[in-house]
């Protein structure tokens, strides 16, 4: 989850620094959707890990969290180009 958070932070900073058409790309709806979606995935994953779960449920939850973190990292990398 730490790698995904780092990728999202880097992408968010980059989106504020990179300009296209005289405006930061952070203001473009597509970039906002990618960054917002990645943030939502990571928040959901973090909250899911805080709950109590049986061993089997915990294993399935870890798989889902890894998938969500991978998707969030992929979205962040798309912003970076």
N, C-alpha and C positions, 0 to 999 in steps of 0.2 A: 504494500500500500504506500510505503514511503517513496518508491520510485515513481508511482503514478502521481502522487502529490507534487513531487519535484518537477515532473514533466508539465503538469498543469500550471504550476507557478511560472516556469520558464516560458510557456506558451502565452500566458496572460501578460507577462512583462513584454514579451516580443510584440504582441498584438497592440500594445500601447505605444511602442517605439516605431513600428513600421507604418509608413504612410502610403496610401494609394488614393489618387484623386484628391490630394490635399487634406485627407482625413485619416486618422489612425484606423487600421483595419479592425480594431476592436469595435468600432461603431457599425460595422457591416453586420446585417442580420445573420448571415450564414456563420460568421465567426462567433457571434454571440450565442447562437444555438449550439455550436460545438463546445465552447467553453462552459456554458451553462449546463449542458447535458453531462459533460465530464464531471463537473462539480456535484451534480445531483447523484451520479453513480457512486462517487467516492463517499459522499455523505451517507447514502443508503448502506453501502458496504460497511462503513465504520459503525453505524448504528446497529446493524445486524450482528456484528461481532460482540457487541456489548451484552446481548441477551443470554440467558441461560439456555443450554441445549443439551440434549443427550449426545452420546458419542457419535452415533450414526448421523444425527441431524447436524452436528458440528462438522463432520467430514463433508457433507453435502454443502453446507454453508461456506466452507473454505473454498470449494470448487467454484461456487458462484461468486464469491468475493474476488478470487483470482481473475475470473472472466470479466467482471466489472472493472477491475483495475486495469486489465489489458485493454479493454475498450476505451477507458478514459485516457490512457496513455496514447493509444492510436489517434484519438481525436485531437489531443494536444499536439502530437507530431504533425498532423495535417495542418494545423495553424502555423507551425514553424516552417512548413513547406518542405 
